[in-house]
Amino acid sequence: MAKYKIAWLPGDGIGVDVLDAARIVLEKTQLDAEYIPGDIGWEFWCKEGDAFPARTVELLKNVDAAMFGAITSKPVKAANAELAPALQGKGL
């Protein structure tokens, strides 16, 4: 069992690249860690109407640290237009 649990939250765009590079560095240090993926960002806003789902909050309560890449957003009207149809206009 790994000594540390780290939430892995790449998010959107450059965040994925940033955390890919961070992982290389962390592996070179031989850090005894388990990297646990978490959901955050634009993809989850579009699918679920929530860029920071409750399951991610719960994940963060149960880890030693988190690595966060980056997220993006759009103005409210543009963001609402990209939500799944069932979520549009709900004020999420």
MODELLER restraints for C-alpha pairs under 7 A, 6 or more apart:
rsr = mdl.restraints
at = mdl.atoms
rsr.add(forms.Gaussian(group=physical.xy_distance, feature=features.Distance(at['CA:2:A'], at['CA:32:A']), mean=5.37, stdev=0.5))
rsr.add(forms.Gaussian(group=physical.xy_distance, feature=features.Distance(at['CA:2:A'], at['CA:33:A']), mean=4.94, stdev=0.5))
rsr.add(forms.Gaussian(group=physical.xy_distance, feature=features.Distance(at['CA:2:A'], at['CA:34:A']), mean=5.63, stdev=0.5))
rsr.add(forms.Gaussian(group=physical.xy_distance, feature=features.Distance(at['CA:3:A'], at['CA:32:A']), mean=5.49, stdev=0.5))
rsr.add(forms.Gaussian(group=physical.xy_distance, feature=features.Distance(at['CA:3:A'], at['CA:33:A']), mean=5.78, stdev=0.5))
rsr.add(forms.Gaussian(group=physical.xy_distance, feature=features.Distance(at['CA:4:A'], at['CA:32:A']), mean=6.36, stdev=0.5))
rsr.add(forms.Gaussian(group=physical.xy_distance, feature=features.Distance(at['CA:4:A'], at['CA:33:A']), mean=4.55, stdev=0.5))
rsr.add(forms.Gaussian(group=physical.xy_distance, feature=features.Distance(at['CA:4:A'], at['CA:34:A']), mean=6.23, stdev=0.5))
rsr.add(forms.Gaussian(group=physical.xy_distance, feature=features.Distance(at['CA:4:A'], at['CA:64:A']), mean=6.06, stdev=0.5))
rsr.add(forms.Gaussian(group=physical.xy_distance, feature=features.Distance(at['CA:5:A'], at['CA:33:A']), mean=5.69, stdev=0.5))
rsr.add(forms.Gaussian(group=physical.xy_distance, feature=features.Distance(at['CA:5:A'], at['CA:34:A']), mean=4.93, stdev=0.5))
rsr.add(forms.Gaussian(group=physical.xy_distance, feature=features.Distance(at['CA:5:A'], at['CA:35:A']), mean=6.20, stdev=0.5))
rsr.add(forms.Gaussian(group=physical.xy_distance, feature=features.Distance(at['CA:5:A'], at['CA:63:A']), mean=4.94, stdev=0.5))
rsr.add(forms.Gaussian(group=physical.xy_distance, feature=features.Distance(at['CA:5:A'], at['CA:64:A']), mean=5.34, stdev=0.5))
rsr.add(forms.Gaussian(group=physical.xy_distance, feature=features.Distance(at['CA:5:A'], at['CA:65:A']), mean=6.74, stdev=0.5))
rsr.add(forms.Gaussian(group=physical.xy_distance, feature=features.Distance(at['CA:6:A'], at['CA:33:A']), mean=6.77, stdev=0.5))
rsr.add(forms.Gaussian(group=physical.xy_distance, feature=features.Distance(at['CA:6:A'], at['CA:34:A']), mean=6.07, stdev=0.5))
rsr.add(forms.Gaussian(group=physical.xy_distance, feature=features.Distance(at['CA:6:A'], at['CA:35:A']), mean=4.92, stdev=0.5))
rsr.add(forms.Gaussian(group=physical.xy_distance, feature=features.Distance(at['CA:6:A'], at['CA:36:A']), mean=5.98, stdev=0.5))
rsr.add(forms.Gaussian(group=physical.xy_distance, feature=features.Distance(at['CA:6:A'], at['CA:63:A']), mean=5.68, stdev=0.5))
rsr.add(forms.Gaussian(group=physical.xy_distance, feature=features.Distance(at['CA:6:A'], at['CA:64:A']), mean=5.91, stdev=0.5))
rsr.add(forms.Gaussian(group=physical.xy_distance, feature=features.Distance(at['CA:6:A'], at['CA:65:A']), mean=4.86, stdev=0.5))
rsr.add(forms.Gaussian(group=physical.xy_distance, feature=features.Distance(at['CA:6:A'], at['CA:66:A']), mean=5.13, stdev=0.5))
rsr.add(forms.Gaussian(group=physical.xy_distance, feature=features.Distance(at['CA:6:A'], at['CA:67:A']), mean=6.95, stdev=0.5))
rsr.add(forms.Gaussian(group=physical.xy_distance, feature=features.Distance(at['CA:7:A'], at['CA:35:A']), mean=5.91, stdev=0.5))
rsr.add(forms.Gaussian(group=physical.xy_distance, feature=features.Distance(at['CA:7:A'], at['CA:36:A']), mean=4.81, stdev=0.5))
rsr.add(forms.Gaussian(group=physical.xy_distance, feature=features.Distance(at['CA:7:A'], at['CA:37:A']), mean=5.90, stdev=0.5))
rsr.add(forms.Gaussian(group=physical.xy_distance, feature=features.Distance(at['CA:7:A'], at['CA:38:A']), mean=6.27, stdev=0.5))
rsr.add(forms.Gaussian(group=physical.xy_distance, feature=features.Distance(at['CA:7:A'], at['CA:60:A']), mean=6.55, stdev=0.5))
rsr.add(forms.Gaussian(group=physical.xy_distance, feature=features.Distance(at['CA:7:A'], at['CA:63:A']), mean=6.36, stdev=0.5))
rsr.add(forms.Gaussian(group=physical.xy_distance, feature=features.Distance(at['CA:7:A'], at['CA:65:A']), mean=6.32, stdev=0.5))
rsr.add(forms.Gaussian(group=physical.xy_distance, feature=features.Distance(at['CA:7:A'], at['CA:66:A']), mean=4.43, stdev=0.5))
rsr.add(forms.Gaussian(group=physical.xy_distance, feature=features.Distance(at['CA:7:A'], at['CA:67:A']), mean=6.16, stdev=0.5))
rsr.add(forms.Gaussian(group=physical.xy_distance, feature=features.Distance(at['CA:8:A'], at['CA:35:A']), mean=5.83, stdev=0.5))
rsr.add(forms.Gaussian(group=physical.xy_distance, feature=features.Distance(at['CA:8:A'], at['CA:36:A']), mean=5.43, stdev=0.5))
rsr.add(forms.Gaussian(group=physical.xy_distance, feature=features.Distance(at['CA:8:A'], at['CA:37:A']), mean=4.57, stdev=0.5))
rsr.add(forms.Gaussian(group=physical.xy_distance, feature=features.Distance(at['CA:8:A'], at['CA:38:A']), mean=5.75, stdev=0.5))
rsr.add(forms.Gaussian(group=physical.xy_distance, feature=features.Distance(at['CA:8:A'], at['CA:66:A']), mean=6.07, stdev=0.5))
rsr.add(forms.Gaussian(group=physical.xy_distance, feature=features.Distance(at['CA:8:A'], at['CA:67:A']), mean=5.24, stdev=0.5))
rsr.add(forms.Gaussian(group=physical.xy_distance, feature=features.Distance(at['CA:8:A'], at['CA:68:A']), mean=6.63, stdev=0.5))
rsr.add(forms.Gaussian(group=physical.xy_distance, feature=features.Distance(at['CA:9:A'], at['CA:37:A']), mean=6.20, stdev=0.5))
rsr.add(forms.Gaussian(group=physical.xy_distance, feature=features.Distance(at['CA:9:A'], at['CA:38:A']), mean=5.20, stdev=0.5))
rsr.add(forms.Gaussian(group=physical.xy_distance, feature=features.Distance(at['CA:9:A'], at['CA:39:A']), mean=6.48, stdev=0.5))
rsr.add(forms.Gaussian(group=physical.xy_distance, feature=features.Distance(at['CA:9:A'], at['CA:40:A']), mean=6.45, stdev=0.5))
rsr.add(forms.Gaussian(group=physical.xy_distance, feature=features.Distance(at['CA:9:A'], at['CA:67:A']), mean=5.89, stdev=0.5))
rsr.add(forms.Gaussian(group=physical.xy_distance, feature=features.Distance(at['CA:9:A'], at['CA:68:A']), mean=4.75, stdev=0.5))
rsr.add(forms.Gaussian(group=physical.xy_distance, feature=features.Distance(at['CA:9:A'], at['CA:69:A']), mean=6.27, stdev=0.5))
rsr.add(forms.Gaussian(group=physical.xy_distance, feature=features.Distance(at['CA:10:A'], at['CA:16:A']), mean=4.77, stdev=0.5))
rsr.add(forms.Gaussian(group=physical.xy_distance, feature=features.Distance(at['CA:10:A'], at['CA:19:A']), mean=5.95, stdev=0.5))
rsr.add(forms.Gaussian(group=physical.xy_distance, feature=features.Distance(at['CA:10:A'], at['CA:68:A']), mean=5.60, stdev=0.5))
rsr.add(forms.Gaussian(group=physical.xy_distance, feature=features.Distance(at['CA:10:A'], at['CA:69:A']), mean=4.43, stdev=0.5))
rsr.add(forms.Gaussian(group=physical.xy_distance, feature=features.Distance(at['CA:10:A'], at['CA:70:A']), mean=6.50, stdev=0.5))
rsr.add(forms.Gaussian(group=physical.xy_distance, feature=features.Distance(at['CA:11:A'], at['CA:40:A']), mean=5.27, stdev=0.5))
rsr.add(forms.Gaussian(group=physical.xy_distance, feature=features.Distance(at['CA:11:A'], at['CA:41:A']), mean=4.86, stdev=0.5))
rsr.add(forms.Gaussian(group=physical.xy_distance, feature=features.Distance(at['CA:11:A'], at['CA:69:A']), mean=5.77, stdev=0.5))
rsr.add(forms.Gaussian(group=physical.xy_distance, feature=features.Distance(at['CA:11:A'], at['CA:70:A']), mean=5.30, stdev=0.5))
rsr.add(forms.Gaussian(group=physical.xy_distance, feature=features.Distance(at['CA:11:A'], at['CA:71:A']), mean=5.14, stdev=0.5))
rsr.add(forms.Gaussian(group=physical.xy_distance, feature=features.Distance(at['CA:12:A'], at['CA:41:A']), mean=5.94, stdev=0.5))
rsr.add(forms.Gaussian(group=physical.xy_distance, feature=features.Distance(at['CA:12:A'], at['CA:42:A']), mean=6.52, stdev=0.5))
rsr.add(forms.Gaussian(group=physical.xy_distance, feature=features.Distance(at['CA:12:A'], at['CA:70:A']), mean=5.73, stdev=0.5))
rsr.add(forms.Gaussian(group=physical.xy_distance, feature=features.Distance(at['CA:12:A'], at['CA:71:A']), mean=4.82, stdev=0.5))
rsr.add(forms.Gaussian(group=physical.xy_distance, feature=features.Distance(at['CA:12:A'], at['CA:72:A']), mean=6.39, stdev=0.5))
rsr.add(forms.Gaussian(group=physical.xy_distance, feature=features.Distance(at['CA:14:A'], at['CA:70:A']), mean=6.60, stdev=0.5))
rsr.add(forms.Gaussian(group=physical.xy_distance, feature=features.Distance(at['CA:15:A'], at['CA:69:A']), mean=3.69, stdev=0.5))
rsr.add(forms.Gaussian(group=physical.xy_distance, feature=features.Distance(at['CA:15:A'], at['CA:70:A']), mean=4.27, stdev=0.5))
rsr.add(forms.Gaussian(group=physical.xy_distance, feature=features.Distance(at['CA:15:A'], at['CA:71:A']), mean=6.96, stdev=0.5))
rsr.add(forms.Gaussian(group=physical.xy_distance, feature=features.Distance(at['CA:16:A'], at['CA:69:A']), mean=6.32, stdev=0.5))
rsr.add(forms.Gaussian(group=physical.xy_distance, feature=features.Distance(at['CA:18:A'], at['CA:69:A']), mean=6.01, stdev=0.5))
rsr.add(forms.Gaussian(group=physical.xy_distance, feature=features.Distance(at['CA:19:A'], at['CA:69:A']), mean=5.88, stdev=0.5))
rsr.add(forms.Gaussian(group=physical.xy_distance, feature=features.Distance(at['CA:38:A'], at['CA:56:A']), mean=5.66, stdev=0.5))
rsr.add(forms.Gaussian(group=physical.xy_distance, feature=features.Distance(at['CA:39:A'], at['CA:53:A']), mean=6.97, stdev=0.5))
rsr.add(forms.Gaussian(group=physical.xy_distance, feature=features.Distance(at['CA:39:A'], at['CA:56:A']), mean=5.92, stdev=0.5))
rsr.add(forms.Gaussian(group=physical.xy_distance, feature=features.Distance(at['CA:40:A'], at['CA:51:A']), mean=5.32, stdev=0.5))
rsr.add(forms.Gaussian(group=physical.xy_distance, feature=features.Distance(at['CA:40:A'], at['CA:52:A']), mean=5.05, stdev=0.5))
rsr.add(forms.Gaussian(group=physical.xy_distance, feature=features.Distance(at['CA:40:A'], at['CA:53:A']), mean=6.95, stdev=0.5))
rsr.add(forms.Gaussian(group=physical.xy_distance, feature=features.Distance(at['CA:41:A'], at['CA:51:A']), mean=4.63, stdev=0.5))
rsr.add(forms.Gaussian(group=physical.xy_distance, feature=features.Distance(at['CA:41:A'], at['CA:52:A']), mean=6.67, stdev=0.5))
rsr.add(forms.Gaussian(group=physical.xy_distance, feature=features.Distance(at['CA:41:A'], at['CA:71:A']), mean=5.09, stdev=0.5))
rsr.add(forms.Gaussian(group=physical.xy_distance, feature=features.Distance(at['CA:41:A'], at['CA:72:A']), mean=6.76, stdev=0.5))
rsr.add(forms.Gaussian(group=physical.xy_distance, feature=features.Distance(at['CA:42:A'], at['CA:51:A']), mean=5.92, stdev=0.5))
rsr.add(forms.Gaussian(group=physical.xy_distance, feature=features.Distance(at['CA:42:A'], at['CA:71:A']), mean=6.60, stdev=0.5))
rsr.add(forms.Gaussian(group=physical.xy_distance, feature=features.Distance(at['CA:42:A'], at['CA:72:A']), mean=6.12, stdev=0.5))
rsr.add(forms.Gaussian(group=physical.xy_distance, feature=features.Distance(at['CA:42:A'], at['CA:73:A']), mean=6.44, stdev=0.5))
rsr.add(forms.Gaussian(group=physical.xy_distance, feature=features.Distance(at['CA:44:A'], at['CA:50:A']), mean=5.93, stdev=0.5))
rsr.add(forms.Gaussian(group=physical.xy_distance, feature=features.Distance(at['CA:44:A'], at['CA:51:A']), mean=5.15, stdev=0.5))
rsr.add(forms.Gaussian(group=physical.xy_distance, feature=features.Distance(at['CA:45:A'], at['CA:51:A']), mean=4.41, stdev=0.5))
rsr.add(forms.Gaussian(group=physical.xy_distance, feature=features.Distance(at['CA:45:A'], at['CA:83:A']), mean=6.88, stdev=0.5))
rsr.add(forms.Gaussian(group=physical.xy_distance, feature=features.Distance(at['CA:46:A'], at['CA:82:A']), mean=5.79, stdev=0.5))
rsr.add(forms.Gaussian(group=physical.xy_distance, feature=features.Distance(at['CA:46:A'], at['CA:83:A']), mean=4.30, stdev=0.5))
rsr.add(forms.Gaussian(group=physical.xy_distance, feature=features.Distance(at['CA:46:A'], at['CA:84:A']), mean=6.04, stdev=0.5))
rsr.add(forms.Gaussian(group=physical.xy_distance, feature=features.Distance(at['CA:47:A'], at['CA:83:A']), mean=6.32, stdev=0.5))
rsr.add(forms.Gaussian(group=physical.xy_distance, feature=features.Distance(at['CA:47:A'], at['CA:84:A']), mean=5.72, stdev=0.5))
rsr.add(forms.Gaussian(group=physical.xy_distance, feature=features.Distance(at['CA:49:A'], at['CA:83:A']), mean=6.43, stdev=0.5))
rsr.add(forms.Gaussian(group=physical.xy_distance, feature=features.Distance(at['CA:49:A'], at['CA:87:A']), mean=6.36, stdev=0.5))
rsr.add(forms.Gaussian(group=physical.xy_distance, feature=features.Distance(at['CA:49:A'], at['CA:92:A']), mean=5.76, stdev=0.5))
rsr.add(forms.Gaussian(group=physical.xy_distance, feature=features.Distance(at['CA:50:A'], at['CA:92:A']), mean=6.98, stdev=0.5))
rsr.add(forms.Gaussian(group=physical.xy_distance, feature=features.Distance(at['CA:80:A'], at['CA:88:A']), mean=5.71, stdev=0.5))
rsr.add(forms.Gaussian(group=physical.xy_distance, feature=features.Distance(at['CA:80:A'], at['CA:89:A']), mean=6.85, stdev=0.5))
rsr.add(forms.Gaussian(group=physical.xy_distance, feature=features.Distance(at['CA:81:A'], at['CA:88:A']), mean=6.83, stdev=0.5))
